């Protein structure tokens, strides 16, 4: 038996990743003391995450060189009556820097955080020759600086804190607008798939590396240590794509009459995923139809409830979501949907007839005005675009082609 210990880990993708690699049962030990888990009679090996990485080092008897140099352990392997500690976090981050940042060790690096993961990052940076590295922390130690003093000339920003993680503060107090020289952001947080920091960087066209990239790399390295066998046959890109495709929500956006709900239902059924229709849930919540909500309570009340619902659902993964046509009008909604979702814009020609049940587009004139306003908004926020065809099967086939092509292009 192998598994993961830490808190919070109920959202962890590690069980699914290890399921792709081997047949050994992988368990989650949520809120259990590390000392107790290590005494489990069936334990073969253990992944360790926040907040136990330094304690894990203290409880080991033997170490690999990386763990010894960092004083941090995130993988423990039982060898007879002894525990050997490894630090695959440092090796994973080193691999990311080597793969995506060749000849970039002259960059000015700002490292956020001074905990166990920061120690791993410092080791990776040092071994690759990054010399201009400054550590910033909420409680800085000697030689470190406060987060409020972030160097505006930062070129590579690495977050090793829990900021952005599910259950923790969602964002930092600074804006990337103050970092005019920034070219690359790495965030080790992997749940949600995209933190506020990553989304902010992507909006500005800055290169990003998400925590999922580090997670898949360290899981592959860790599995080799834990099970004592090679996984050279596993293609890292394919593993990353499989995990991302399994985890990411598919969020359909687009104009009224475009057929978002119809396509969402077909996709959910095909993939065996939960379907969430935002308008349907809002109608159930109000106990009114959507036109009745607009007529009696007004659009502002509807939009407020829509945002509250999206906030409630933002932690979900692996779902198919059909949004109302105006859901993307609020930037907060877009950010929440993008944390774990891929926004697919379903484009369609104008309808041949109009319905009074559509509160904002009951006529051709109102539809045209709405399209003029919203079309650029869909264009700005969408990740993928699918053209609706007269035949539903043709529409579905185009979605499937575009969807698979997108994931085939993703690299960890």
Secondary structure as UniProt FT lines:
FT   STRAND          2..6
FT   TURN            10..11
FT   HELIX           14..21
FT   STRAND          26..30
FT   HELIX           34..38
FT   TURN            41..42
FT   STRAND          45..48
FT   TURN            50..51
FT   HELIX           53..59
FT   STRAND          62..63
FT   HELIX           65..70
FT   STRAND          75..79
FT   TURN            80..81
FT   STRAND          82..86
FT   HELIX           88..100
FT   TURN            102..103
FT   TURN            105..106
FT   STRAND          109..112
FT   HELIX           116..127
FT   TURN            128..129
FT   STRAND          133..137
FT   TURN            138..139
FT   TURN            142..143
FT   STRAND          145..146
FT   HELIX           147..149
FT   TURN            152..153
FT   STRAND          156..159
FT   TURN            163..164
FT   TURN            166..167
FT   HELIX           176..178
FT   TURN            180..181
FT   STRAND          184..187
FT   HELIX           196..203
FT   TURN            204..205
FT   STRAND          207..209
FT   HELIX           211..227
FT   TURN            232..233
FT   HELIX           236..247
FT   STRAND          249..253
FT   TURN            256..257
FT   HELIX           260..271
FT   STRAND          275..277
FT   HELIX           278..286
FT   HELIX           290..296
FT   HELIX           299..313
FT   TURN            314..315
FT   STRAND          320..322
FT   TURN            325..326
FT   HELIX           327..329
FT   HELIX           331..339
FT   STRAND          341..347
FT   TURN            356..357
FT   TURN            359..360
FT   HELIX           364..381
FT   STRAND          384..387
FT   HELIX           392..408
//
